[in-house]
Amino acid sequence: PTDFAFVKVVTEDKGTTVQANVGSYVFSPENSTLSASLVCHPQHVHLAYGDTLTAIVIVWATKAACSTELYFGTSPWQLDHHAAGTSITFTEQNLFGLQNLHRVKIQGLVPSTTYYYRPVSNDIGRGPFYFKTPPAGNNWSPHFLVYGDLGVQSESFPSLAEEALKGEYTAVLHVGDFAYNLKDDNGQVGDKFMQFIEPVASFLPYMTCPGNHEIDSDSFAHYRHRFSMPGAEWPMPVDSLWYSFNVGPVHFISYSTEVFFTLGNKLVQTQYDWLVNDLSKANRFRRIRPWIIAFGHRPMYCSTVSGDDCTKNNSLVRAGFEELFYHYGVDLVLQAHEHNYERLYPMFKGEVLSTDYNNPRAPVQIISGAAGSKHGLDAFTPPPQPEWTALRLGNGSLNSYGRLRVANSTHLYWEQRSVEGNALLDSLWLVQQHHGKFDAESGVLDVRDPEDEKDEVVARDETTRLAIGISFGIIFFILVLVAVVTRLCRRKPYRVPRSWETANIDYGRKSYAPVVAEEDEDDQVDFEIDMADSRKIHAKRLVNGK
């Protein structure tokens, strides 16, 4: 397959130079072969995790309806594996954007392995690009880029691309609001945004959640078609824009805050039921995957003057998630929407439960929505700041992003950095040695899920029965041993038979033994026999000594 990035053509009939740039789709009408190649040229290449970490999904777009193929391998010079995919035509609010979207899913990948890949449509290819699969197991330290509210006018794109290519990161978490807006200019703004994130998203899984700028008249059309996330069909159904995935020691949950503001709230209960089920399952595996991190667009609390839901006492988002996340012991909640940076103390129902982050007794909430909104920064309320706010940054946070490193099962490191000089704006060590349900009175209480309790009861019963059986066996053995020893100790000496018991005596004959004078008392015994062997009778003295 041929790789096109920028093509320069000289037309024969006019002798003029015509440039064809695949990014802006300026074609040469005189060269139909070139035009045919360009309309099938893969654009907007990006990755996402599949249903497991050994599966990856690759999505791209083309100008025309073309084939969907992927060549990949562990060497850039030997892409000896091939996979075919599916394509869809996307026209809703996308009159001028790329309308042909392609998706390929590859599975059974080897952990800790770099794969090179090349998307191909009608023999026109791009790349090779590459990605690295995560290590197997849970005992390793993943690292993530985190940001929200990123518009096409943002100055953050070059810095984000440079950061992603350092090779330090496992994935990207984009916490809602893309492009401003993907549907604008009939899809052309969306195309521009997908082109801008390609240097990042073609190398790192780009994991997302929907924001208010993705609503698109309640259809979420561009978000559902342009991205593909785990656990859902593609295009993603509007009634399941939430999912979870595991990376090392972390269980991630991507949830939608937009259910409270769209479709007449009819999806609120659907998502809530899904969250309860997912969090229950996550807690069963807390001993091997202790961290639970949730990310959703709109915050539960904030201290801006925007008048947004997070500023209100009757916040819908807060009412929908706060108790749920507290009950199931979510460790960290990543949010955006407010165009600034704010870090909160561990809190519940407006009450600060701790002013540090060492074994906090409630979820830690961070708002990182300053990657580059077209609306600029959101102002904070005048001092004093709320008691639950640990830090808030206004002007200094414009064009900034978060870095999240899960060091091990108990330590997590967060920092917020500016794209200007990579300046450090905030940092935080979150230490949690008692993952589980939060209890404001006594600190932390381990989660007890009904199914988990049932399994533990069965296991305890089996262990108890085994212990009782072994105990009875030991006791029986000891009793038998004691009985044997006791019997041996009490055993009488061997009794020597008397002579009359073995001798052949004729009781018809009368025999008398006369009294012998001056004999010892013992000698007066008529029949005292010393018998060492019952077969040989040695009489000391029989009748008259004979």
Summary of the structure (lengths in Angstrom):
residues: 546
radius of gyration: 41.9
end to end distance: 131.7
largest distance: 168.0
contacts: 1724
relative contact order: 0.08
helix: 25%
strand: 29%
